[in-house]
Amino acid sequence: MSHVSTLDNSHHDLDRLANLAEDTIRRARAAGASQAEVSASIDVGLNVNVRLGEVETVEHTRDRGFSLTVYFGQRKGSASTADLNPDSIQATIEQACAIARFTEEDPAAGLADADRMATSFPDLDLWHPWDIDVDGAIALGREIEDGGRAIAGITNSDGSSVNAGQSLSVYANSHGFVGRERGTRHSLSVALIAGEDDAMQRDYWYDTVRDASRFMDAATLGRKAAERTLSRLDARRLGTRQSPVLFAPEVARGLVGHLLGAVSGGSLYRRSSFLLDHVGKQILPSWFRIDERPLIPRGMGSSVFDAEGVATADSSLVVDGVLERYVLGSYSARKLGLKSTGNAGGIHNLILKTGDDDFAGMLRRLGTGLLVTEVMGQGVSIVTGDYSRGASGFWVENGEIAYPVEEITIAANLRDMFANLVAIGADVDHRSHVLTGSWLVEKMTIAGE
């Protein structure tokens, strides 16, 4: 079959997963478990890669996952299978129970509290199957690549990709909770090359959406990747200096990720975070605000319940620069003597308060300094807050891009970067569940030649 097999027997499949999950929980309880929980999923996708007009790969996926966790009092055991036939499920139950009988007791182990389970399930409009077949995906991939290759100066291509994806999931536990979710996520991308030999540069662009009718135009996507690639030609290195730094929105998102890492349960109960014991303290400027909004229709991180069935709700993370709460599931909450924040399995949509300046306005605010469009390497310590990463981007003079730069390192401490944040731009990147514009940081060390 050439179509991505759309799951619009999706309700039937969800019912089947839910029945299997409930039956498995009953059998685990019969085997002696005091509590049990099941996560089950079906993921279906079509991925097509085209390079220089030729088809490189066509991949159909249909992945199943089924995992069971049982608790014998405070002892926990987990097992999983990708095979949903009865023998495999029975073996999974036996394995999980055997593991639990041999593990140490853990006072924080167990399901989330029963009174926290979601009880209403509004439709968040996350299900938009994309009825595209292989031929259509190939044609679209060529159109994206052709849009970029038509731009003078583009010398080669690393190819374009077209991806249509659908996922169904069920989470159930022995509190009697059964939650069903279905969502789609589709993406387009292309990477292009400009220049020759040692002077070659590569860059890319992509778009990702719930609903394929919301994609940016294919040829426009290709042109955007081409412009980004060409803008990197004749990149220079910088001498070592201190200067203000503007992080493009897709890079600024990573800074939000470091903040989340530092205020998430695992880092906190292990006492390995530079923001330990910072709830109620000012960590960012007084104008700064982040709100978590899990119930946005079509949101990239929207969900009615978290990975433990706990109901999600709108909630502030940072208000007036003050950290309002941590990001916790029930296990880390118990370790810290706190309550789950409905974040088992991660954060939902984060909305950052932005200023009024668009990207051009943010460049003017930067004045003379560094615009970072890409970072590399793993040089970030959540324990100390030390931040040191390879970077490339552009040197900006008097609010205008002067020339591209590469092979530099930017360094500071996240504590100082957060405290010395000057502004967040209105140029919000909507391709993620973290919705932020560009970040202007007052001062960092740039190490170059």
N, C-alpha and C positions, 0 to 999 in steps of 0.2 A: 504494500500500500504506500503510495507516494505522499499522502497527506500526513502531517503530524496527527496521530490518532487523537482527536480531541476527546476529552473526557466528558462529553455531555450525556453520558450515563454517570456523571459525577455524583449525583445524589445517591444513586444505587451503589456505587463504589464506596461512598462514605458510610452508608448503612452497613455494608458488608464489613468494613474495617471496624465500625463501632460494635457490631454484634460479636466479632471475633475478639475484640478487646475486652468486652464485658464477660464473655465466656472464659477467657484466659484468667481474668481476675477471680472469677468464681472458683476455677480449678486451683489457682494458687492458694486461695483461702482454705480450700478443702485439704490442700497439702500441708497446712499448718501455718501459713503466713498470717500475721496479725494485720498487715496492710499490704496493698499492692497497687502498682500503677503501670499503665501501658502507653507507649507512644507508637503510633503506626502511620506509615505514609506511603503514598504512591506518587512518583515524579515522572512526568512524561515530557519529552523534549525533542526538538529537531534543531540540529546545529549544522550550518553549511558554511564552509570556508572557500573563498575564491581568491586566486592570486594571478595577476596579469591576465585577467579575463578567463582563466582556466579553473575548472573545479578542482580543488585540492582534497577536500574531505566532505562527506555527507554522513552525519551520525544521527541515528534515531536512538533515543534512550527511553527505557521504561524501567525505572528502579523502584524496588519495594524495600521498605525497612520496617522492622517490628522489634521493639525492645521492651523488656519487662524488668521492673525493679520490685523486689519483695522485701518486706521488713519482718523479721522475727523479733518482736520487741524493738530494741535499738540496734539490732544487727541487720546489715543490709547486704543484699546480693543482686547483681544485675546480669542479664544475658540478652543476646539479640540474635536475630536471624533475618535473612533476606528472602526466606522461603516461607510462604504462608500456608503450606499444607499441614494437616493435623499432626503428622509425626514430628515435623520440625518444631511446631508450637509446643508439643508435649516435651520434647527434649529441652527446649528453651526454659520451660517452667522448672523442670528437674534441675537444670544447671543453676538457675538463679537461686533456687531453694538450697541447693548443696553449698553454694558459695556463702549464702547468708549464715548457714549453720556454723561456718568456720571463721567468720570474721569477728573482729573485736566489737564490743558494744561501743556505740558512739551516742552520747547524750543528745546530740543535735540532729540525729537521723530521724527520718519519718516524713510522711506526707505533709504538705502545707495544711494549715488549720482548716477544718471543714467549713467554718463560718465565713471563710474568705473566698469560697468558690464562686465563680461567675454564675449568675442566675438569669441574666437577659442577654440575648444574642442578636443584636441589630446587624443588618446586612451592611457591610462596609464597602460594598461595590468593588471587591478585589478580583472578581472573576470575569476575565475578558479573553476567552480562547481566541487565538489568532488562526484563522482558517487559511493557512498558507501551505502550499505543497512544495516539493523539492524544486520543481522548475521555477516556481514563483520566487523562492528564496535565492536561487542561483541568479535569476534576472535582477533581483534587488541588490544582491552582492556586487554584481557587475556595475550596476548603476552608481552605487556608492563609490566604488573604486574608480570608475571612469570620470566621475565628478572631480576627483582629486588629481588623477593623472592628466586631465585636460589642462591643468594649470602649468604655465611655462616654468621650468626650473625643477619640476619633479622628475627624477631620473629612474625611480624604481618603486616597487611596492612590496610591503610585507603581507599584503592581502587584507581582504575584508571578511567580516563574519556576520552572519544573520542567525539569531537564536530565538526560538519560540519555546517558552517553558510553562508548564502547568504543574501545580502540586496540590495534592489532597492530603490532609492529615487529621488524625484523631488522637486526642489525649483523653484517657479515662483512668479513674482511680476508685479505690474501694470506699470512698465517701459516697459513691453513687454518682459522681460527676462524669459526664461524657460531653466533651467539646469537639465540634467538627469545624474544620477550616478548609477553605479552598481559595487558591490564589493563582494569578498568572503573572509572569515576569518575562518580558521580551527585550532583546537588546540588538543593536547594530553597532559595528565598529569598523574602523579602517586604520592601518598604519602605513605611512608613506616615507620615502627616502628622497633626499635632495643632495646635490653635490656629488663629487667623485672621490674615490680613494680615501686619503686621510682627512679630507674636508667633508666627508659624508655626515649628514645629520638625519635623524629619524624622529618622527613624532606621530601622534595618533589623535583620534577623537572618537567618542562613542555617545550613544544615547540609550537610556533604559527606561522602560515604561510598563505600567500594568496593562494598558490598552493600546494596541498597535496603531490605532487611528491618531494617537497623540505623538507619534514619532516626528522628529524634525525631518524635513525633506531630504531624500537620499543623496541627491547631488550636492545639496548644501552641506551635508555632513562631510562628504568627500572634500569639498572646497575648504571647509574649516580645518580639516586635518592637513591639507596642503599648505594653507597659510601658516599654520603653526610650525610645520616642518621648515618652510622657507625662511621663517623669521629667525630660525636658529643658526642659519649659515654664518660663517665667519665669527663664531663665538670666541670671546677672549677669556682670559683668566684675570682675576682681580688681585691687586696687592692686599695684604692683610690690613684690616681697618675695622672701626666700629661704625655702624650706620643704622638708620631705621630700615625695617624690613616689612614689605607687603607680601602676605601669603595669598596667592590666588585661591578662590573659593574651594576648589577640589583638594588643595593642599591644606587649607585652614581646617577642613573637616578632620584631618589627622590630629590636629591640636585638640579638637573636641574629644577625639578618641583617647588621647593621653589623659585628659581631665577625667573621663569616664573610668579609665583604668585605675586611676588613683582614688576614686571614690566608690569603687565596686567592692562588694563583700569579700571576695577572696584575698585581695591585696590588704584589706583592713584587718581581717582576723588573723592573718599571718604577720601582721604588723610590718608590712613591707611597702608602705606608701608614704610619700612626702606630704600627703594631706590627711594623715592619721589625726583623729580628734579635732577635725576642722569644722564640724557642723556648727552653725551659728557664728562662724568667723568670716570676715571679709577676705576673699581670695582673688577677686577681680574688681575692676573699677565700679563705682557706685551706679553707673548707667547700665551695667551689664545684666542681662537676664536670659535664662534658658527655661523653657517650659516643655514638659513631656505631654504630648497629645496623642494617645494611642488610637483614638476613634475617628481620625480624619478619613473621610471617604477616599478610596483609591490611594491612600498613603503607602509609601514604600515599607513602612514599619508598623502598619496598622494591625491591631489585634484586640479582640474582646477579652482574652485571657492570656496569662503567661504560660510558660512551659510546665507549670504545676497546677494549672486550672484556676489560679488566683485572678479575680476580676481586675482588669486594668481600669485606670481612671486618670483624668487630667490631673497633673500635679506639677508644681514648680521644683526645679532642681537648684537654680541660683536666682535670687531676687536681690536687686540693688547691690550686686557683687558679693552677696553673702550666700554661702553654701547652706541650703535649707535641709538637705537630707543626703543619705547615701543611696546607692543603687544595689538593692538586695533581693535575693530569693530567700526562701524560708530557712535553708540550711545556714547560710552566712548570717542571717538575722538572728537565729538562735545562738550562734557562736558569739555574737556581739551583744546579746541581751536585748535585741530590738525586734521590730516587726517587719515582715516582708513588705517591700515596696511594689510588689507585682512585677518584678524584673528578673525572675528566673528565666534563663535563656536569653537575657539581654534587654537592651533599651528599646523603646518604641519610638515614634516620631519625635524628634527634638526640634523645637523652633527657637532660634536665637533672635533676640531683638537686634534689629539692624538700624543703622543711621540712614540718612537720605541720599548719601553720595553713591552714584553709580560707579562703574569701574574707572571711567575717566576721571571722575571726581576723587576717587581714592588715590589715583596716581598723582593728582595735584596735591593732595594732602601729604603724600609721601615726599613730594618735592624732589630731593636728591637722595637716592638710596637704592636698595635692592628689591626687585620684584622676583619672588620665587614661584616658579611654575612646576617644579618637580623636586622631590627629595628622594634620597637613596640611603640604604644602609639601616642598621638597627641601633643606632647610638642614642637610645632614649632609656633612661633609668627611672622607673616609677618609684623606686625606693628613695632616691635622692633628688629626683627632679632634673638631673643633669640631661641636657639636650645638645647633641652634636651630630649633625647629619650632612652627608654630601648633598649638594644642591646645584640646580641650574636654573636659569631664568634670564633676567634682563637688568642692566644697569639703567637707572632712570635719572635724568637731570632736568631740574626745573619743571617737574610734572610730566615730562615727555620721555618715552622710551628712547634711549640713546643707542644701545647695542646689546646683543646677546652675550651671556656669560655662562661658563661651564667649569667643571672641575674645581669647585670651591667647597668649603665647609662652613656651615653656619652653626654657631654655638651660643648657648646661654643656659640659664636655669629656668625650668618651666614656671617656678614660683614667681620669678622676675618677669618672664614673658606675660604671664597672666596679669600681674599687678600693673605692668606698663603697657597694657593694650590701649591704643589710642582711639581706635574706631573699628566698627564692622560695617562693610559696604552693603548697599541694597542689591548687589549683583548676586543674588542667591542662586546656588546650584540645586536644581530640583531632582537630580538623578539619584538621590539617596534618602535614607530616613533621617539623616542629620542635615537640617536646612539652615545653611549659613552662607553669608557673603564672604568677601575677602577680609582678612585680618591685618590691621596695621599695628606693628609692634615698635615701640619707641626706639629700641636700641638692641643690637646683637653684635657679636664678634664675627667678622667674616675672615676666614683664613684662606688665602689663595697662594700666590707664588712665594 
